[in-house]
Amino acid sequence: MKILALTGGIGGAKLCLGLANVLAPDRVIFAVNVGDDFEHLGLYISPDLDTLTYTLANEVNPETGWGRSEESWQCITELERFGAPTWFRLGDRDLALHLVRSQKLRGGATLSEVTQSLCEGLGVQHAVVPISDDPIRTHVDTEQGLLSFQDYFVRRRCEPKVRAVEFRQPQRARLNPRIDLNAIDAVLICPSNPFLSIDPLLAVDDLTDFLKMGRVPVVAVSPIVGNRAIKGPTAKMMQELDMPSTSLRVAKYYEEIVNGFVVDSCDAASKQALEGLGMQVVVTPTIMNSLHDKIALAKACCEFLSELS
Ligand code: FO1
């Protein structure tokens, strides 16, 4: 069985690490959100691709979930002295990756080609691919106006009240040709923010058409546990978008494209209501702290997908 894992952000990367420990490289492809990407200090930054690459390389900063472990901050300290922007924390080791990617992109390489070479440099064997090599840029419409993703997420720390999220695409982003949907037997939507990490992926028409066709089982793992997000603004955004911040509401949000839903043991009471949406449900621990947790959840998802096949 070949699984397409849809991921973005830190929660998604954790489950992908579990999957990479359970599945050989030819059994899974990680399709990553690029809506967070932006140009900064003359560098092309792709945070979700980097978060997943570092996580799979066991080089990610364990405290933050993004950036490098054993990092130093000499460059950004000097940037401060020049009055350059330092709100987006770029460590010295992380900068090497952004320099290489920016230089290769300027040389005409695609984001997929660059990501592959960075993965090789970090010893990552599994396929980490941007959902598209065409630009998709997430913008968040808030009470403080239309904000670019990193301005909303990092600079303003997700404080502005969200009215809507949109995905700017100069031309309709094409699905990455490295993702051969005919070879995909199952799809797993990782526990990422539905609005900021998964919706940018669903903005790629060929992917959404494929999911809606229902040819293969599609399982989503709830990013909400007991009415709150484990990390990030998911619960806050749901409330601001007039949705109850429950795993049931996330399932409803995905109901057109998923036929399986995984909720944490503490949300077992919602199993019946979830089945009422017409989807199969697995109740299992979904909070991932240790590698063991990530592997256990990955195994539960793989078993669920093969049962639905
Ligand atoms: N997230 C922050 O909240 N603050 C930062 O200063 C920050 C820097 C950063 C640098 C490189 C990188 O790859 C990611 C970084 N992130 C930071 C995370 C980034 O905002 C991602 O977009 C989020 O993880 C959401 O996916």
Residues whose N, C-alpha, C, O or C-beta is under 5 A from the ligand:
A	BS01	FO1	G9 D36 P47 D50 T51 W66 G67 W87 F88 R89 F153 V154
